[in-house]
């Protein structure tokens, strides 16, 4: 009999049973069963009589299976019964948990009524712990139920295998049977441990903070004091200190937080899923990197864990974006504010900011033009953007020179290293605007900082000082590295020289100082060794020798040496040339020597000189090497009357220089707003002894130089020279100082023009320019021939007004000082030359009339004029024709003859008379 015919239809109450593939899909080749009846065996001897799960965990779930020919099918409802029983157990346990929650809530509510702030915090902690425990319990029960279902599926699979072995698999459904996974699933205890570890780590910081706060309050209540800092504040301070001190603390903290989140998320996923730990860790990282990856999670546990990890990942990436944004903003801000390091070498470094910076940058740009441009670094205590904006407004071409601005203090070594101070070929320290003593004190501190650089300095230091008295101290600190330029002293002496020789500032200094035209250069030429200086003078067709750097005297520079001086090995020649690569010695030309009758010098008069005090260069003051000739101290032929309008802080130095230059009986009038008693006190404090003035007499007048009625009280028409000084009260503002000087100049010229008779004017319209004699400028031009007015100008833009009107000479103080600073920065040896040219003694630039060297209409070459001037111990470096407005320094074609006029003037280097 076939089993198929005897098998009844499946019971509709067995919802867990599904038809096997043999029922749903009939086999085209049906199995043929044996027709012999099976012999029944006793149940106790049958190996398939009963079945129990091997796991001890499910020992209480047992099923009994009996195979009998009289039984048509196995009652499978017995298998589903434990599942329903287990579900009822879970519901009972949930009800127990609910009862327990109610009891806990009742207890907590009872505690809330009698507890204070501390008990409230602890209650919150207990509630949080209970909630975490309940959540863990629910997850555990859910996971246990899943495990039981998996175990039942394993049992069904084993039963199906046994049925198939006995050829009765047609009665049992194997559709939902799954392969055994018990061998591949991790240990359940390990998963439970992972969940416990995760919740313990997450809850431990909260409990620790609560414990620290409780301990802190307990200590304060026990000590009855509130001054002690709580532990939580101390901990917050330590964390803040760690993040502030260590530069990489924030990225490190972010990395630790990311790794911790990956680890905790992986452990949590490992506890609620069937995946391995490695897969869970990788899945945790994907949830952190992309918060949308958790959408595919199934089940309450995996969904809850994946959402938590994704939320933490969003926080992590928000912090990372904040750190990256802060780092980029900080870097851009550092670049914008000039905090980045300058990686340059052989550059020129300028420390400080003043009105002279524009002219200084212009001169350095011209000097570097022959090299294709250079690098100039400016560091000042200003914002980098402001400095760059001010430099961009400067109206000149940088000629390929790059200007780099950095914000910083020259007193801080870290800021000095930031601009590569040790690799700079020259360092220029600018004087600050304001008080002279404070400016020089800051310059002194800057020199101390520069000498303290550990790497050492490759270049020299050029320091601009405001007071001559501070020069010795700065040189003492800086030693051989320092070259000083005393701005006020230079300008004061130059104004006095220009007052005695009108046109000197425009004719000479604007053409020699700086790099626009000709400048001083020192170089060694071995082919000139053994030649006399007289022959060296005519050996350079493109330069004019004017001195020797004598190696025998320790490198001392001798201006205007004797003709018989023979160049020795190691000697260098000082010349005036257009550039350092534009001149070279050539074969000595044939020059006709023509003697001139007016070469006699005035006879020297014996003088008695008293030196009060001792200087380290006292030997140089007594003897100056000019061959073997002593200096000449010959004063002017007649007394002069000079007016000073305004007050300078170095007024006493200018008075002493005038007392050395002027003849006995000269008068110096000082007109300013400083009261006479205070004026005398300032002069005495500056080191001037009025009783020891030998040649001049001081006349004090008090008044405002921009008020006409005050100026009209002065005998303006009787002064030989008038010096309009940049007043100390407005010296800090170049525009205001120049406006005051211009107003004073116009008022003085107008008063002079009205007081002087028209017939005394000796300048015609053709000589003075295109202004008519009847115009107010024309009248001022006529008055300017009677007396010389020298105006001190600070702003270069004011120069155009004065040069066009031609009513006054001027000294562009800021620009001239900038030129001197630029020249000394390029070659520090030039400072010795400038110091002698500006000094009271030695050689100086002078303007000579042509009648000292030639006759009217005589044709001579420039070389012949040089040789005639050597008979007077003078070196001619240029000339100005009567029909020209500017002088020509280092003229070309020196051997070419031309016709000269007695109205022409020559520029020479000669000893002071």
C-alpha positions in Angstrom: 0.0 0.0 0.0 1.3 3.5 -0.8 1.9 6.0 1.9 0.5 8.8 -0.3 -2.9 7.3 -0.4 -3.1 6.9 3.3 -1.8 10.4 4.3 -4.5 12.7 5.4 -4.7 16.3 4.4 -2.6 18.7 6.6 -4.3 20.1 9.7 -5.4 23.7 9.3 -4.5 24.5 12.9 -0.8 23.9 12.2 0.2 27.4 11.1 3.9 26.7 11.5 3.8 23.8 9.0 4.3 24.7 5.3 4.2 22.2 2.4 7.5 20.8 1.3 8.7 21.1 -2.3 7.4 17.6 -3.0 3.8 18.8 -2.4 4.0 22.2 -4.1 6.0 20.9 -7.1 5.2 17.3 -8.1 8.3 15.4 -9.0 8.2 14.2 -12.6 10.0 11.0 -11.5 8.2 10.0 -8.4 10.0 7.9 -5.9 9.1 4.2 -5.8 8.6 2.9 -2.3 9.0 -0.6 -1.1 5.7 -2.5 -0.8 6.9 -4.8 1.9 5.5 -3.8 5.2 8.0 -2.5 7.8 8.5 -4.4 11.0 7.7 -2.2 13.9 10.3 -1.9 16.6 10.0 -1.3 20.2 10.1 2.4 21.0 12.9 2.0 23.5 15.2 0.4 20.9 14.5 2.8 18.1 17.2 5.4 17.5 14.7 7.7 16.1 12.2 7.3 18.9 12.9 10.5 20.6 14.9 13.7 20.0 16.2 16.3 22.3 18.3 19.4 21.6 21.9 19.0 22.4 22.2 22.5 24.0 21.8 22.6 27.8 20.1 26.0 27.4 17.1 24.5 25.7 17.1 21.2 27.7 13.5 21.9 28.8 12.2 21.9 25.2 11.9 18.4 24.1 10.0 16.7 21.3 9.1 13.0 20.9 8.8 11.4 17.5 7.5 7.9 16.9 7.4 6.2 13.6 4.6 3.6 13.3 3.0 2.2 10.2 -0.4 2.7 11.8 0.3 6.4 12.4 -0.2 8.4 9.3 1.6 11.7 10.4 3.5 13.2 13.2 1.6 15.6 15.4 3.8 18.7 14.9 1.7 20.9 17.1 3.8 19.6 20.0 6.8 21.4 18.4 5.0 24.8 18.3 3.8 24.5 21.9 7.1 25.6 23.6 7.2 28.7 21.5 3.8 29.8 22.7 4.7 28.9 26.2 8.0 30.9 26.0 6.0 33.9 24.7 3.7 33.7 27.7 6.7 33.6 29.9 8.1 36.7 28.3 4.8 38.6 28.7 4.8 37.5 32.4 8.3 38.8 32.8 7.4 42.1 31.1 4.5 42.5 33.5 6.9 41.8 36.4 9.2 44.5 35.0 6.3 46.9 34.8 5.4 46.2 38.4 9.0 46.7 39.4 9.1 50.0 37.5 5.9 51.1 39.3 7.5 50.2 42.6 10.7 52.1 41.8 8.7 55.2 40.6 6.8 55.1 43.9 10.0 54.9 45.9 11.6 57.6 43.9 8.6 59.9 44.3 8.8 59.2 48.0 12.5 60.2 48.1 11.9 63.3 46.1 9.7 64.9 48.8 12.5 64.7 51.4 15.7 65.2 49.5 17.5 68.5 48.6 19.6 69.5 45.6 22.1 66.7 46.2 19.4 64.1 46.5 17.8 65.4 43.3 21.0 64.9 41.4 21.4 61.4 42.7 17.8 60.6 41.9 18.4 61.7 38.4 21.4 59.4 38.2 19.5 56.5 39.6 16.6 57.0 37.1 19.1 57.2 34.3 20.8 54.0 35.5 17.4 52.2 35.8 16.4 53.4 32.4 19.7 52.1 31.0 19.2 48.8 32.8 15.6 48.4 31.5 16.8 49.2 28.0 19.5 46.6 28.3 17.1 44.1 29.6 14.7 44.6 26.7 17.5 44.2 24.3 18.6 41.1 26.0 15.2 39.5 26.0 14.8 40.4 22.3 18.1 38.8 21.5 17.2 35.7 23.6 14.0 35.3 21.7 15.8 35.5 18.5 18.3 32.9 19.7 15.4 30.5 20.7 13.8 30.9 17.3 17.1 30.1 15.7 17.4 27.0 17.9 14.0 25.8 16.9 14.8 26.2 13.3 17.9 24.1 13.9 15.8 21.4 15.5 13.4 21.4 12.5 16.3 21.1 10.2 17.7 18.1 12.0 14.3 16.4 12.1 13.9 16.9 8.4 17.2 15.3 7.9 16.2 12.3 9.9 12.9 12.0 8.1 14.6 12.0 4.8 16.9 9.3 6.0 13.8 7.1 6.6 12.3 8.0 3.2 9.4 9.8 4.8 10.4 13.4 3.9 7.2 13.8 1.8 5.3 14.2 5.0 7.5 17.0 6.4 7.9 20.5 4.9 11.5 21.7 4.5 10.9 25.0 2.7 11.7 27.2 5.7 14.5 25.0 6.9 17.7 26.8 7.0 21.2 25.4 7.1 22.8 25.1 10.5 24.3 28.3 11.7 25.2 27.3 15.1 28.7 26.7 14.1 29.1 30.2 12.6 27.3 32.3 15.2 29.5 33.9 17.9 29.2 32.9 21.4 26.1 34.3 23.0 27.9 35.1 26.2 30.5 37.1 24.3 27.7 39.2 22.7 26.1 39.8 26.0 29.4 40.9 27.4 29.9 43.3 24.5 26.5 44.9 25.3 27.4 45.2 29.0 30.8 46.8 28.2 29.3 49.3 25.9 26.6 50.5 28.3 29.2 50.6 31.2 31.6 52.8 29.2 28.8 55.1 28.1 27.4 55.5 31.6 30.7 55.8 33.4 31.5 59.5 32.5 28.1 60.6 33.8 28.5 58.7 37.0 32.1 59.9 37.5 31.1 63.6 37.0 28.2 63.2 39.5 30.6 61.6 41.9 33.1 64.4 41.5 30.5 67.0 42.0 29.2 65.2 45.1 32.7 64.9 46.6 33.4 68.6 45.9 30.2 69.7 47.6 30.9 67.4 50.5 34.3 68.9 51.1 33.1 72.4 50.9 30.2 71.7 53.3 32.7 70.0 55.7 35.2 72.9 55.6 32.5 75.5 55.8 34.2 77.6 53.1 33.4 78.6 49.5 36.9 79.6 48.4 38.1 76.2 47.4 37.6 75.5 43.7 35.4 72.5 42.9 36.8 69.4 41.4 34.7 69.7 38.3 36.0 73.2 37.7 39.5 72.0 38.2 38.9 69.2 35.7 37.4 71.7 33.2 40.4 73.9 33.7 42.9 71.1 33.1 41.1 70.1 29.9 41.0 73.7 28.7 44.7 74.1 29.5 45.5 70.9 27.6 43.6 72.1 24.6 45.2 75.6 24.7 48.9 74.6 25.4 49.3 71.7 23.0 48.9 72.8 19.3 47.7 69.3 18.2 45.4 68.7 21.2 42.1 69.4 19.3 42.8 67.1 16.4 44.1 64.4 18.8 40.9 64.7 20.9 38.8 64.4 17.7 40.7 61.3 16.6 40.3 59.7 20.1 36.5 60.5 20.0 36.2 59.0 16.6 38.0 55.8 17.5 36.0 55.5 20.7 32.7 55.9 18.8 33.8 53.3 16.3 34.8 50.9 19.1 31.6 51.4 21.2 29.4 51.3 18.1 31.0 48.1 16.9 30.6 46.4 20.3 27.0 47.5 20.4 26.3 46.1 16.9 28.2 43.0 17.8 25.8 42.5 20.7 22.6 42.9 18.7 23.4 41.3 15.4 24.8 38.0 14.2 27.8 39.5 12.4 31.4 39.1 13.4 33.2 41.8 15.4 35.3 43.0 12.5 32.2 43.4 10.3 30.5 45.3 13.1 33.5 47.7 13.5 33.5 48.3 9.8 29.7 48.8 9.8 30.1 51.3 12.7 32.6 53.3 10.7 30.2 53.4 7.7 27.4 54.7 10.0 29.8 57.5 11.2 31.0 58.4 7.7 27.5 58.4 6.2 24.5 58.8 8.4 22.2 57.4 5.8 23.7 53.9 5.9 21.5 52.9 8.9 18.3 52.9 6.8 18.8 49.2 6.0 19.0 48.1 9.6 16.3 45.5 10.7 15.1 44.9 14.2 14.7 47.2 17.1 18.2 46.7 18.6 20.2 47.2 15.4 18.1 50.2 14.4 18.5 51.9 17.9 22.3 51.3 17.8 22.7 52.4 14.2 20.8 55.6 14.9 22.9 56.4 17.9 26.1 55.8 16.0 24.9 58.0 13.1 24.0 60.8 15.5 27.5 60.5 17.0 29.0 60.5 13.6 27.2 63.7 12.7 28.7 65.4 15.8 32.1 64.0 15.0 32.0 65.4 11.4 30.6 68.7 12.6 33.6 69.1 15.0 36.0 68.0 12.3 34.6 70.6 9.9 34.9 73.2 12.6 38.5 72.3 13.2 39.3 72.4 9.5 37.5 75.7 9.1 39.3 77.2 12.1 42.7 76.0 10.8 42.1 77.4 7.3 40.8 80.7 8.8 43.7 80.9 11.1 46.2 80.3 8.3 44.5 82.9 6.1 44.4 85.3 9.0 48.1 84.7 9.6 48.9 85.4 6.0 46.7 88.5 6.1 48.3 89.9 9.2 51.8 89.1 8.2 52.7 86.4 10.7 54.2 83.9 8.3 57.9 83.4 8.0 60.0 85.1 5.3 62.2 82.6 3.5 64.7 85.0 1.8 68.4 85.8 1.9 70.5 88.7 0.9 67.5 91.0 1.3 67.3 94.4 2.8 65.4 94.5 6.1 63.7 97.7 7.3 62.5 97.8 10.9 60.0 100.5 11.8 57.7 102.9 9.9 58.0 106.6 9.3 57.4 109.3 6.7 60.9 108.5 5.3 59.9 105.0 4.2 58.5 106.0 0.8 61.7 107.8 -0.2 63.8 105.0 1.2 62.0 102.3 -0.8 62.3 104.4 -3.9 66.1 104.7 -3.5 66.5 101.0 -2.8 64.4 100.2 -5.9 66.7 102.4 -8.0 69.8 100.7 -6.5 68.5 97.2 -7.3 67.4 98.0 -10.8 70.8 97.1 -12.3 70.4 93.7 -10.6 67.0 93.0 -12.0 65.3 93.9 -8.8 65.7 92.9 -5.2 63.8 91.9 -2.0 63.0 94.5 0.6 61.2 93.3 3.8 59.5 95.9 6.0 58.5 94.9 9.6 56.6 97.3 11.8 54.1 97.3 14.6 51.2 97.9 12.2 48.7 95.8 10.4 50.0 94.2 7.3 47.1 95.2 5.1 47.5 98.9 6.1 51.2 98.8 5.3 50.6 97.2 1.9 47.8 99.8 1.2 50.1 102.7 2.1 52.9 101.3 0.0 50.6 100.8 -3.0 49.7 104.5 -2.8 53.3 105.6 -3.3 53.8 107.2 -6.7 56.9 105.6 -8.0 58.0 102.6 -9.9 59.6 99.8 -7.9 61.6 98.6 -10.9 61.3 94.9 -10.2 61.9 95.2 -6.5 59.5 93.2 -4.3 58.4 94.7 -1.0 57.2 92.2 1.6 55.4 93.5 4.7 55.3 91.7 8.1 53.7 92.7 11.4 55.9 92.4 14.4 58.1 94.1 16.9 61.9 94.4 16.4 62.3 94.0 20.2 61.1 90.3 20.0 63.6 87.8 18.8 60.8 85.5 17.4 59.6 88.3 15.2 63.1 89.0 14.0 63.6 85.4 13.1 60.4 85.5 11.2 61.9 88.0 8.7 65.2 86.1 8.4 67.2 88.8 10.1 70.3 86.6 10.2 70.3 86.3 6.4 69.7 90.0 5.5 72.6 91.8 3.8 71.6 95.1 5.5 69.3 96.1 8.3 67.9 99.6 8.5 66.4 100.8 11.8 64.1 103.8 11.3 63.6 106.4 14.0 60.1 106.8 15.3 58.1 110.0 15.1 57.8 111.9 18.4 60.2 112.4 21.2 63.8 112.2 20.2 65.0 110.5 23.4 62.3 107.9 23.3 62.9 107.2 19.7 66.7 106.8 20.3 66.0 104.6 23.3 63.9 102.3 21.2 66.6 102.2 18.5 69.1 101.2 21.2 66.8 98.4 22.4 66.4 97.3 18.8 70.2 97.1 18.4 70.4 95.0 21.5 67.8 92.6 20.2 69.7 92.4 16.9 73.0 91.6 18.6 71.3 88.9 20.6 70.3 86.8 17.5 72.0 83.4 18.1 72.6 82.7 14.4 74.5 86.0 14.1 74.1 88.7 11.5 75.4 88.5 7.9 74.9 92.2 7.2 75.5 95.5 8.9 73.0 97.7 10.8 72.1 101.2 9.8 70.5 103.1 12.6 68.7 106.4 12.2 69.1 108.5 15.3 67.4 111.8 16.3 69.9 113.1 18.8 73.7 113.3 18.3 74.4 112.7 22.0 73.0 109.2 21.7 75.3 108.1 18.9 78.1 107.1 21.1 75.9 104.8 23.2 74.4 103.0 20.1 77.9 102.5 18.7 79.1 101.1 22.0 76.3 98.6 22.1 76.4 97.6 18.4 80.1 97.7 17.9 81.5 97.2 14.4 78.1 96.1 13.1 76.4 99.5 13.5 76.5 102.6 11.2 74.6 105.6 12.5 72.9 108.5 10.6 71.8 111.3 12.8 68.9 112.8 10.9 68.5 116.1 12.6 72.2 116.8 12.8 72.6 116.1 9.1 69.7 118.3 8.1 70.8 121.1 10.4 74.3 121.2 9.0 73.1 120.9 5.5 70.7 123.9 6.0 73.6 126.0 7.3 75.8 125.0 4.3 73.0 125.9 1.9 72.4 129.2 3.6 76.0 130.1 3.1 76.0 128.8 -0.5 72.6 129.3 -2.2 71.6 126.5 -4.5 73.8 123.9 -2.9 70.9 121.6 -1.9 69.4 121.4 -5.4 72.6 121.5 -7.4 74.6 119.0 -5.3 72.8 116.8 -2.8 69.8 115.8 -5.0 72.3 114.7 -7.7 74.9 113.0 -5.4 72.8 111.5 -2.6 70.6 108.6 -3.6 70.9 106.5 -6.7 68.9 108.4 -9.4 72.0 110.1 -10.8 75.6 109.7 -9.7 76.7 108.4 -6.3 79.8 107.4 -4.4 81.5 104.0 -5.1 84.6 102.4 -3.6 86.6 99.8 -5.5 90.1 98.5 -5.8 91.9 98.7 -9.1 95.3 96.9 -9.0 96.4 98.4 -12.3 96.5 101.8 -10.6 99.1 100.8 -7.9 102.1 103.0 -8.0 100.3 106.0 -9.7 100.1 109.4 -8.1 96.6 110.7 -7.2 97.1 113.6 -9.8 97.3 111.0 -12.6 94.4 108.9 -11.1 92.1 111.9 -11.5 92.2 111.8 -15.3 92.3 108.0 -15.6 88.6 107.4 -15.4 86.6 108.7 -18.5 83.2 107.8 -16.8 83.9 108.7 -13.2 85.6 111.3 -11.1 88.0 110.1 -8.4 87.7 112.2 -5.2 89.4 110.1 -2.5 91.5 107.1 -1.4 90.8 104.3 1.1 94.3 103.9 2.4 95.1 100.4 3.5 98.2 101.7 5.4 95.9 103.7 7.8 93.5 100.8 8.6 91.1 101.5 5.7 90.7 105.2 6.5 89.0 107.1 3.7 90.9 110.3 2.7 88.9 112.8 0.8 90.8 115.2 -1.5 94.3 113.8 -0.8 97.5 115.4 -1.9 98.5 115.2 -5.5 101.7 113.4 -4.6 100.0 110.6 -2.8 101.0 107.3 -4.4 98.6 104.4 -4.4 99.9 101.4 -2.5 98.8 97.7 -2.7 95.5 97.3 -1.1 94.4 100.9 -1.6 90.9 101.5 -3.0 89.7 104.5 -5.0 86.6 106.5 -4.1 84.8 107.8 -7.2 81.6 109.5 -8.2 79.9 107.4 -11.0 76.5 106.6 -12.4 76.7 103.0 -11.3 79.2 100.5 -10.0 79.5 98.7 -13.3 79.7 101.8 -15.6 83.2 102.8 -15.0 86.8 101.5 -15.3 90.2 103.0 -15.6 91.6 103.7 -19.1 94.8 104.9 -20.6 95.7 108.3 -19.3 94.8 110.9 -21.9 97.0 113.8 -23.1 95.9 116.9 -21.2 97.4 120.3 -21.7 98.2 121.9 -18.4 97.2 125.6 -18.3 98.2 127.6 -15.3 95.9 130.3 -14.0 96.9 133.4 -12.1 94.2 133.4 -9.5 95.4 130.5 -7.5 96.7 132.2 -4.4 94.9 131.2 -1.3 94.2 133.7 1.5 96.9 133.7 4.1 96.3 131.7 7.2 95.9 133.5 10.5 97.1 132.1 13.7 94.4 131.0 16.1 94.1 129.8 19.6 91.8 126.8 20.1 90.7 125.2 23.4 89.5 121.6 23.5 87.4 121.0 26.7 87.1 117.3 27.4 88.5 114.2 25.8 87.2 112.2 22.8 88.3 108.8 21.6 89.0 110.4 18.2 91.1 113.3 19.6 94.0 112.4 17.3 91.8 112.7 14.2 90.7 116.2 15.4 94.3 117.3 15.8 95.7 115.8 12.6 93.8 114.9 9.5 95.8 113.2 6.7 95.8 115.5 3.8 99.4 114.8 2.7 101.2 116.8 5.4 99.1 119.9 5.2 97.1 121.1 8.3 93.5 122.3 8.0 92.5 125.8 7.3 90.2 127.6 9.7 89.4 130.8 7.8 86.1 132.6 8.6 84.0 134.7 6.3 85.3 138.1 5.3 82.3 140.0 6.8 79.8 139.6 9.5 76.4 138.2 8.6 72.9 138.5 9.9 70.8 135.3 10.0 67.2 134.6 11.1 65.8 131.3 12.4 62.1 131.0 12.1 60.8 128.1 14.2 62.3 125.8 16.9 64.1 122.5 16.5 65.2 120.2 19.3 68.8 120.4 18.1 68.9 124.1 18.0 72.0 124.2 20.2 74.0 122.2 17.7 73.1 124.5 14.8 74.1 127.5 16.9 77.5 126.0 17.6 78.0 125.2 13.9 77.2 128.7 13.0 79.5 130.1 15.6 82.3 128.1 13.9 81.4 129.2 10.4 80.5 132.9 10.8 82.7 135.9 11.3 83.0 137.8 14.5 80.2 140.2 15.0 77.5 138.2 13.3 74.0 138.1 14.6 71.6 135.2 14.9 68.0 136.1 15.4 65.6 133.4 16.7 61.9 134.0 16.1 59.5 131.4 17.5 56.7 130.8 20.0 58.9 129.4 22.8 59.2 132.0 25.7 62.6 133.5 26.1 63.2 132.2 29.6 62.3 128.6 28.6 64.3 129.0 25.3 67.4 129.8 27.2 66.8 126.9 29.6 66.4 124.5 26.7 69.7 125.7 25.1 71.6 125.2 28.4 70.1 121.8 29.0 71.2 120.8 25.4 74.8 121.6 26.3 75.1 125.2 24.9 77.1 127.7 27.0 75.9 131.1 25.6 78.7 132.9 27.3 81.3 131.0 25.2 79.9 131.9 21.8 82.7 133.7 20.1 81.5 134.9 16.7 77.7 135.3 17.0 75.3 137.2 19.2 71.9 135.7 20.0 68.8 138.0 19.5 65.5 136.5 20.8 62.1 137.5 19.4 58.9 135.8 20.4 56.0 135.4 18.0 54.0 133.3 15.6 55.7 132.9 12.2 52.3 132.5 10.4 50.9 135.8 11.6 51.8 138.7 9.4 51.9 141.4 12.1 54.4 139.4 14.1 56.6 139.0 11.1 56.3 142.7 10.2 58.0 143.6 13.5 61.2 142.0 12.2 63.7 143.7 9.9 63.2 141.1 7.2 64.9 143.1 4.5 68.2 143.2 6.5 68.9 139.5 6.9 71.5 137.8 4.7 69.9 134.4 5.2 66.6 133.2 6.6 66.1 129.6 7.7 62.5 128.4 8.0 62.6 125.3 10.2 60.0 122.6 10.6 58.7 123.6 14.0 59.0 121.1 16.8 55.3 121.5 17.7 54.1 120.2 14.2 57.1 118.1 13.3 55.1 114.8 13.6 52.8 115.8 10.8 54.6 116.4 7.5 51.7 118.1 5.8 51.0 120.4 8.7 54.7 121.3 9.0 55.0 122.0 5.3 51.9 124.1 5.3 53.3 126.2 8.1 56.6 126.6 6.3 54.9 127.6 3.1 52.8 130.2 4.8 55.8 131.6 6.6 57.8 131.7 3.3 55.0 133.6 1.4 54.5 136.1 4.2 58.3 136.8 4.4 58.7 137.2 0.7 55.7 139.5 0.4 56.9 141.7 3.2 60.4 141.8 1.6 59.0 142.6 -1.8 57.1 145.6 -0.4 60.0 146.9 1.6 62.7 146.6 -1.1 62.9 149.3 -3.8 62.2 148.0 -7.3 65.5 149.4 -8.6 67.4 147.1 -6.3 66.1 144.0 -8.0 68.9 142.5 -10.1 67.1 139.6 -11.6 65.3 140.1 -14.9 62.2 138.3 -16.1 64.2 136.2 -18.6 66.5 135.0 -15.9 63.8 134.1 -13.4 61.3 132.4 -15.6 57.9 133.2 -17.3 56.4 135.1 -14.4 56.0 138.8 -15.1 57.6 141.5 -12.9 54.2 142.9 -12.0 52.8 139.6 -10.6 53.1 138.7 -6.9 55.4 135.8 -7.7 57.6 138.0 -9.9 57.9 140.5 -7.0 58.9 137.7 -4.6 61.5 136.4 -7.1 63.0 139.8 -7.3 63.1 140.0 -3.5 64.7 136.6 -3.2 67.9 138.0 -4.9 68.5 140.2 -1.9 68.4 137.6 0.8 68.5 133.8 0.8 65.7 131.8 2.3 66.1 128.1 3.1 62.9 126.2 3.9 62.9 122.8 5.5 60.4 120.5 3.7 59.3 117.2 4.9 56.8 116.0 2.2 58.3 115.4 -1.2 55.1 116.7 -2.9 55.8 120.2 -1.5 59.0 120.3 -3.5 57.2 120.8 -6.7 55.5 124.0 -5.5 58.8 125.6 -4.4 60.8 124.5 -7.4 58.2 125.9 -9.8 57.8 129.3 -8.0 61.6 129.8 -7.5 61.1 132.0 -4.5 63.1 130.0 -2.1 65.7 127.2 -1.8 64.7 124.2 0.2 66.1 121.3 2.0 63.9 118.1 1.6 64.9 116.7 5.0 63.1 113.4 5.0 64.1 112.6 1.4 67.8 113.5 2.0 67.9 111.4 5.1 66.3 108.5 3.2 69.0 108.9 0.5 71.7 108.7 3.1 70.2 105.7 4.7 69.9 103.9 1.4 73.5 104.7 0.4 74.9 103.5 3.7 72.8 100.3 3.6 74.2 99.5 0.2 77.8 100.3 1.2 78.6 101.1 4.8 81.9 102.7 3.9 80.0 105.6 2.3 79.0 106.7 5.8 82.5 107.9 6.6 82.4 110.0 3.4 79.0 111.6 4.3 80.1 112.2 7.9 83.1 114.2 6.7 81.1 116.1 4.1 78.5 117.1 6.8 81.0 117.8 9.6 82.1 121.2 10.7 85.7 120.5 9.7 87.4 118.7 6.8 86.1 118.7 3.2 82.7 119.8 2.0 80.8 120.4 -1.2 81.1 124.0 -2.4 80.0 126.1 -5.3 82.8 128.1 -7.0 82.5 130.8 -9.6 84.1 130.2 -12.9 86.5 133.2 -12.7 88.6 131.1 -10.3 89.5 128.7 -13.0 89.1 130.4 -16.4 88.6 133.6 -18.5 85.5 134.7 -20.3 85.0 132.7 -23.5 88.0 130.4 -22.9 87.8 126.9 -24.5 88.9 124.2 -22.1 88.1 120.5 -21.6 86.8 119.3 -18.3 90.1 117.5 -17.6 91.9 120.8 -18.0 89.6 122.4 -15.5 90.2 119.6 -13.1 94.0 120.1 -13.3 93.6 123.9 -12.8 91.4 123.3 -9.7 94.1 121.0 -8.3 96.3 124.0 -8.0 93.8 125.2 -5.4 93.6 121.7 -3.8 90.1 121.3 -5.0 88.4 118.5 -7.0 85.8 119.6 -9.6 83.0 117.1 -9.8 80.5 119.0 -12.0 79.2 122.3 -13.2 76.1 124.3 -14.0 75.9 126.5 -17.1 74.4 129.9 -16.8 71.6 128.9 -19.2 70.8 125.7 -17.3 68.7 125.1 -14.2 70.4 121.9 -13.1 74.0 121.0 -12.5 75.8 118.2 -14.4 77.7 115.9 -12.1 80.3 113.6 -13.6 79.9 115.0 -17.2 80.6 112.8 -20.1 83.2 113.5 -22.8 85.6 115.0 -20.3 88.4 115.4 -22.9 86.1 117.4 -25.2 86.8 121.2 -25.3 84.0 123.7 -24.9 83.6 127.4 -24.4 82.9 128.6 -20.9 81.4 131.8 -19.4 82.2 133.6 -16.2 78.5 133.2 -15.2 79.0 129.4 -15.0 79.5 127.8 -11.7 81.5 124.7 -10.7 80.8 122.1 -8.0 83.9 121.2 -6.1 85.1 119.2 -3.1 87.3 121.5 -1.1 88.5 122.0 2.5 86.2 124.1 4.7 87.4 127.7 5.0 
